Amino acid sequence: MQENEQPPRIGKAACRTFEEDFLSKVKAMRTFVCDGYVISGNKAFIVYRIDVDHADWGTLNMSEVAIQEWSNGKVVREKFVY
């Protein structure tokens, strides 16, 4: 899992730890919706609209695209661009 041009987090445990920490610090969630997606072969592109207050990051009001690569029914690479 990777955020923009940051170094990717490697492994399921590292990704889960990051997500659990992030979600535990969400203080208010006004919007978290999927605005659309495209699937082509083993790639998926998902557009999210997010408006949350986060303890460490402040107010996040943004659109992001998740770019996923799939293999054998599992996400093997994911990058969030925002």
TIRO-2110 file (N, C-alpha, C; in Angstrom, 1 decimal):
// TIRO-2110
0.8, -1.2, 0.0, N, 1, A
0.0, 0.0, 0.0, CA, 1, A
0.9, 1.2, 0.0, C, 1, A
0.5, 2.2, -0.8, N, 2, A
1.4, 3.4, -1.0, CA, 2, A
0.5, 4.6, -1.0, C, 2, A
1.0, 5.7, -0.4, N, 3, A
0.3, 7.0, -0.4, CA, 3, A
1.1, 7.9, -1.3, C, 3, A
0.5, 8.4, -2.4, N, 4, A
1.2, 9.3, -3.3, CA, 4, A
2.6, 8.8, -3.7, C, 4, A
3.6, 9.6, -3.4, N, 5, A
5.0, 9.1, -3.8, CA, 5, A
5.8, 8.7, -2.5, C, 5, A
5.1, 8.4, -1.4, N, 6, A
5.7, 7.9, -0.2, CA, 6, A
6.2, 6.5, -0.5, C, 6, A
7.2, 6.0, 0.3, N, 7, A
7.6, 4.6, 0.1, CA, 7, A
6.4, 3.7, 0.4, C, 7, A
6.3, 2.6, -0.3, N, 8, A
5.1, 1.7, 0.0, CA, 8, A
5.3, 1.0, 1.3, C, 8, A
4.2, 0.7, 2.0, N, 9, A
4.2, -0.2, 3.1, CA, 9, A
4.1, -1.6, 2.5, C, 9, A
5.0, -2.5, 3.0, N, 10, A
5.1, -3.8, 2.5, CA, 10, A
4.5, -4.9, 3.5, C, 10, A
3.6, -5.7, 3.0, N, 11, A
3.1, -6.8, 3.8, CA, 11, A
1.7, -6.4, 4.4, C, 11, A
0.9, -7.5, 4.5, N, 12, A
-0.5, -7.3, 5.0, CA, 12, A
-0.5, -6.7, 6.5, C, 12, A
0.5, -7.2, 7.3, N, 13, A
0.5, -6.7, 8.7, CA, 13, A
0.8, -5.2, 8.8, C, 13, A
1.7, -4.7, 8.0, N, 14, A
2.1, -3.3, 8.0, CA, 14, A
0.9, -2.5, 7.5, C, 14, A
0.2, -2.9, 6.4, N, 15, A
-0.9, -2.2, 5.9, CA, 15, A
-2.1, -2.2, 6.9, C, 15, A
-2.3, -3.3, 7.5, N, 16, A
-3.4, -3.4, 8.5, CA, 16, A
-3.1, -2.4, 9.7, C, 16, A
-1.9, -2.5, 10.2, N, 17, A
-1.5, -1.6, 11.3, CA, 17, A
-1.7, -0.1, 11.0, C, 17, A
-1.3, 0.3, 9.8, N, 18, A
-1.5, 1.7, 9.4, CA, 18, A
-3.0, 2.0, 9.3, C, 18, A
-3.8, 1.2, 8.7, N, 19, A
-5.2, 1.5, 8.6, CA, 19, A
-5.9, 1.5, 9.9, C, 19, A
-5.6, 0.6, 10.8, N, 20, A
-6.2, 0.6, 12.2, CA, 20, A
-5.8, 1.8, 12.9, C, 20, A
-4.6, 2.3, 12.8, N, 21, A
-4.1, 3.5, 13.5, CA, 21, A
-4.8, 4.7, 12.9, C, 21, A
-4.9, 4.8, 11.6, N, 22, A
-5.6, 5.9, 10.9, CA, 22, A
-7.0, 6.0, 11.4, C, 22, A
-7.8, 4.9, 11.3, N, 23, A
-9.2, 4.9, 11.6, CA, 23, A
-9.4, 5.1, 13.1, C, 23, A
-8.5, 4.7, 14.0, N, 24, A
-8.7, 5.0, 15.4, CA, 24, A
-8.6, 6.4, 15.7, C, 24, A
-8.1, 7.2, 14.9, N, 25, A
-7.9, 8.6, 15.1, CA, 25, A
-8.9, 9.5, 14.4, C, 25, A
-9.8, 8.9, 13.7, N, 26, A
-10.9, 9.7, 13.0, CA, 26, A
-11.8, 10.2, 14.1, C, 26, A
-12.0, 11.5, 14.2, N, 27, A
-12.8, 12.1, 15.2, CA, 27, A
-14.2, 12.4, 14.7, C, 27, A
-14.3, 12.7, 13.4, N, 28, A
-15.7, 12.9, 12.8, CA, 28, A
-15.6, 12.5, 11.4, C, 28, A
-16.6, 11.8, 10.9, N, 29, A
-16.7, 11.4, 9.5, CA, 29, A
-18.0, 12.0, 8.9, C, 29, A
-17.8, 12.9, 8.0, N, 30, A
-19.0, 13.5, 7.3, CA, 30, A
-19.3, 12.8, 6.0, C, 30, A
-18.2, 12.5, 5.3, N, 31, A
-18.4, 11.8, 4.0, CA, 31, A
-17.3, 10.8, 3.8, C, 31, A
-17.7, 9.7, 3.3, N, 32, A
-16.7, 8.7, 2.9, CA, 32, A
-17.4, 7.8, 1.9, C, 32, A
-17.4, 8.2, 0.6, N, 33, A
-18.2, 7.5, -0.4, CA, 33, A
-17.3, 7.1, -1.6, C, 33, A
-17.8, 6.1, -2.3, N, 34, A
-17.2, 5.8, -3.6, CA, 34, A
-17.9, 6.5, -4.7, C, 34, A
-17.3, 7.3, -5.5, N, 35, A
-17.9, 8.0, -6.6, CA, 35, A
-17.9, 7.3, -7.9, C, 35, A
-17.2, 6.2, -8.0, N, 36, A
-17.1, 5.4, -9.2, CA, 36, A
-15.9, 4.5, -9.2, C, 36, A
-15.9, 3.6, -10.2, N, 37, A
-14.7, 2.8, -10.4, CA, 37, A
-14.6, 2.3, -11.8, C, 37, A
-13.4, 1.8, -12.2, N, 38, A
-13.2, 1.2, -13.5, CA, 38, A
-12.4, 0.0, -13.2, C, 38, A
-12.8, -1.1, -13.9, N, 39, A
-12.0, -2.4, -13.8, CA, 39, A
-11.6, -2.7, -15.2, C, 39, A
-10.3, -3.0, -15.3, N, 40, A
-9.7, -3.3, -16.6, CA, 40, A
-8.7, -4.4, -16.4, C, 40, A
-9.0, -5.7, -16.8, N, 41, A
-8.0, -6.8, -16.6, CA, 41, A
-7.8, -7.0, -15.1, C, 41, A
-6.5, -6.9, -14.7, N, 42, A
-6.2, -7.1, -13.3, CA, 42, A
-6.0, -5.8, -12.5, C, 42, A
-6.5, -4.7, -13.1, N, 43, A
-6.4, -3.4, -12.5, CA, 43, A
-7.8, -2.8, -12.1, C, 43, A
-7.9, -2.2, -11.0, N, 44, A
-9.1, -1.5, -10.6, CA, 44, A
-8.7, -0.1, -10.2, C, 44, A
-9.5, 0.9, -10.6, N, 45, A
-9.4, 2.3, -10.2, CA, 45, A
-10.6, 2.8, -9.5, C, 45, A
-10.5, 3.2, -8.2, N, 46, A
-11.7, 3.5, -7.4, CA, 46, A
-11.5, 4.9, -6.9, C, 46, A
-12.6, 5.7, -7.2, N, 47, A
-12.6, 7.1, -6.8, CA, 47, A
-13.4, 7.3, -5.5, C, 47, A
-12.7, 7.8, -4.5, N, 48, A
-13.4, 8.1, -3.2, CA, 48, A
-13.5, 9.6, -2.9, C, 48, A
-14.5, 10.0, -2.2, N, 49, A
-14.7, 11.3, -1.7, CA, 49, A
-14.7, 11.2, -0.2, C, 49, A
-13.8, 12.0, 0.4, N, 50, A
-13.6, 11.9, 1.9, CA, 50, A
-13.7, 13.2, 2.5, C, 50, A
-14.4, 13.3, 3.6, N, 51, A
-14.4, 14.5, 4.5, CA, 51, A
-14.5, 14.1, 5.9, C, 51, A
-13.3, 14.1, 6.6, N, 52, A
-13.2, 13.6, 8.0, CA, 52, A
-12.3, 14.6, 8.8, C, 52, A
-12.5, 14.5, 10.1, N, 53, A
-11.5, 15.2, 11.0, CA, 53, A
-10.7, 14.1, 11.6, C, 53, A
-9.4, 14.3, 11.5, N, 54, A
-8.4, 13.3, 12.0, CA, 54, A
-7.5, 13.9, 13.1, C, 54, A
-7.3, 13.2, 14.1, N, 55, A
-6.5, 13.7, 15.3, CA, 55, A
-5.1, 14.2, 14.9, C, 55, A
-4.4, 13.5, 14.0, N, 56, A
-3.1, 13.9, 13.6, CA, 56, A
-3.0, 14.7, 12.3, C, 56, A
-3.9, 14.5, 11.4, N, 57, A
-3.8, 15.1, 10.1, CA, 57, A
-4.8, 16.3, 9.9, C, 57, A
-5.6, 16.6, 10.9, N, 58, A
-6.6, 17.7, 10.8, CA, 58, A
-7.8, 17.3, 9.9, C, 58, A
-8.4, 18.3, 9.3, N, 59, A
-9.5, 18.1, 8.4, CA, 59, A
-9.0, 17.6, 7.1, C, 59, A
-9.6, 16.5, 6.6, N, 60, A
-9.2, 15.9, 5.3, CA, 60, A
-10.5, 16.0, 4.5, C, 60, A
-10.5, 16.9, 3.5, N, 61, A
-11.6, 17.0, 2.6, CA, 61, A
-11.1, 16.9, 1.2, C, 61, A
-11.2, 15.7, 0.6, N, 62, A
-10.5, 15.4, -0.7, CA, 62, A
-11.2, 14.3, -1.5, C, 62, A
-10.7, 14.2, -2.7, N, 63, A
-11.0, 13.1, -3.5, CA, 63, A
-9.7, 12.3, -3.7, C, 63, A
-9.8, 11.0, -3.7, N, 64, A
-8.6, 10.2, -3.9, CA, 64, A
-8.9, 9.1, -4.9, C, 64, A
-7.9, 8.6, -5.5, N, 65, A
-8.1, 7.4, -6.4, CA, 65, A
-7.2, 6.3, -5.9, C, 65, A
-7.8, 5.1, -5.7, N, 66, A
-7.1, 3.9, -5.3, CA, 66, A
-6.8, 3.2, -6.6, C, 66, A
-5.6, 2.9, -6.8, N, 67, A
-5.2, 2.1, -8.0, CA, 67, A
-4.7, 0.8, -7.5, C, 67, A
-5.5, -0.3, -7.8, N, 68, A
-5.2, -1.6, -7.3, CA, 68, A
-4.8, -2.6, -8.4, C, 68, A
-3.9, -3.5, -8.1, N, 69, A
-3.5, -4.6, -9.0, CA, 69, A
-3.9, -5.8, -8.3, C, 69, A
-4.6, -6.7, -9.0, N, 70, A
-5.2, -7.9, -8.4, CA, 70, A
-4.5, -9.2, -9.0, C, 70, A
-4.4, -10.2, -8.2, N, 71, A
-3.9, -11.5, -8.6, CA, 71, A
-4.5, -12.6, -7.8, C, 71, A
-5.0, -13.6, -8.4, N, 72, A
-5.7, -14.7, -7.7, CA, 72, A
-6.7, -14.3, -6.7, C, 72, A
-7.5, -13.2, -7.0, N, 73, A
-8.6, -12.8, -6.1, CA, 73, A
-8.1, -11.9, -5.0, C, 73, A
-6.9, -11.5, -5.0, N, 74, A
-6.3, -10.6, -3.9, CA, 74, A
-5.7, -9.4, -4.4, C, 74, A
-5.7, -8.3, -3.7, N, 75, A
-5.0, -7.1, -4.0, CA, 75, A
-3.5, -7.3, -3.7, C, 75, A
-2.7, -7.2, -4.7, N, 76, A
-1.2, -7.4, -4.5, CA, 76, A
-0.5, -6.1, -4.5, C, 76, A
-1.1, -5.0, -5.0, N, 77, A
-0.5, -3.7, -5.0, CA, 77, A
-1.6, -2.7, -5.0, C, 77, A
-1.4, -1.6, -4.1, N, 78, A
-2.4, -0.6, -4.0, CA, 78, A
-1.7, 0.7, -3.8, C, 78, A
-2.1, 1.7, -4.6, N, 79, A
-1.6, 3.1, -4.4, CA, 79, A
-2.7, 4.1, -4.3, C, 79, A
-2.7, 5.0, -3.4, N, 80, A
-3.7, 6.0, -3.2, CA, 80, A
-3.1, 7.3, -3.7, C, 80, A
-3.8, 8.0, -4.6, N, 81, A
-3.3, 9.3, -5.2, CA, 81, A
-4.3, 10.3, -4.8, C, 81, A
-3.9, 11.4, -4.2, N, 82, A
-4.7, 12.5, -3.8, CA, 82, A
-4.0, 13.8, -3.7, C, 82, A
END
